[in-house]
């Protein structure tokens, strides 16, 4: 495992981190299997773990707390997220701070996340939705400063809405945040345009989420893919999304084959080829996925000619009612 500096927060984090959304209640999730996979990640050098209150209303946070306590000799970097007060994902332009992150709500849910996890502090606390207009309302930043002064949180971050990397540039340039979490993958290359340059200028860490485009970039989905009732992916992979996603993934498969790579390895190493990225957080619920994904760090960036070829697979998308 290789490590990268986490922006101005200063510490080194594993290039491949761990996204814990799937452990909060997706169909097929199992706590014993989740904990085994988490521990395997630690054993392989992973030290960055990203969860949220919204992942099972604290269930995923509780698993992270158990992992930390099981590894007292390891320094694990813990990150969580405050849900918006209106519990609406994603946010909308018209939402105000009072509807999403008033100071008393921020404080309530930071303490809730700490109780869920049994931790005394989160190294990074993020806002689970974001609108750049909120930069103008200083109350959220003042509250986070208070919580940081109390030793309850370390760095402060935002999680940017799907397919809106522009909607965080003002926050980055404001100097009020230490990290941004954004969708970045072979299809979604837009963060390179405005967000990444701002992050480099302000020394803000970048957490790349959804590296496999919710599964399509693993190459395992097809037009008939379905999930058990109640699984979030059924509402995301509606036909308007599933069909073009599968078609685009299928178009990538010959490229991966020529390069002698699996689709997941190519997807992860594409992201790691940009030094602006501090860490990637693929969701991993099985040990074989942990072992496969963490090995991408050892392999390093992709060759320049392959990177150039993958530029042609950039997909311009805009938020829709199903994109969430």
HELIX and SHEET records of a PDB file:
HELIX    1   1 UNK A    7  UNK A    9  5                                   3    
HELIX    2   2 UNK A   21  UNK A   24  5                                   4    
HELIX    3   3 UNK A   31  UNK A   43  1                                  13    
HELIX    4   4 UNK A   59  UNK A   70  1                                  12    
HELIX    5   5 UNK A   97  UNK A  100  1                                   4    
HELIX    6   6 UNK A  103  UNK A  117  1                                  15    
HELIX    7   7 UNK A  132  UNK A  136  5                                   5    
HELIX    8   8 UNK A  139  UNK A  149  1                                  11    
HELIX    9   9 UNK A  169  UNK A  174  1                                   6    
HELIX   10  10 UNK A  190  UNK A  192  5                                   3    
HELIX   11  11 UNK A  195  UNK A  202  1                                   8    
HELIX   12  12 UNK A  213  UNK A  218  5                                   6    
HELIX   13  13 UNK A  232  UNK A  236  1                                   5    
HELIX   14  14 UNK A  239  UNK A  259  1                                  21    
HELIX   15  15 UNK A  263  UNK A  272  1                                  10    
HELIX   16  16 UNK A  287  UNK A  299  1                                  13    
HELIX   17  17 UNK A  304  UNK A  310  1                                   7    
HELIX   18  18 UNK A  311  UNK A  313  5                                   3    
SHEET    1   A 2 UNK A   3  UNK A   5  0                                        
SHEET    2   A 2 UNK A  12  UNK A  14 -1                                        
SHEET    1   B 8 UNK A  18  UNK A  19  0                                        
SHEET    2   B 8 UNK A  48  UNK A  50  1                                        
SHEET    3   B 8 UNK A  77  UNK A  82  1                                        
SHEET    4   B 8 UNK A 122  UNK A 127  1                                        
SHEET    5   B 8 UNK A 153  UNK A 159  1                                        
SHEET    6   B 8 UNK A 179  UNK A 183  1                                        
SHEET    7   B 8 UNK A 205  UNK A 209  1                                        
SHEET    8   B 8 UNK A 279  UNK A 280  1                                        
END                                                                             
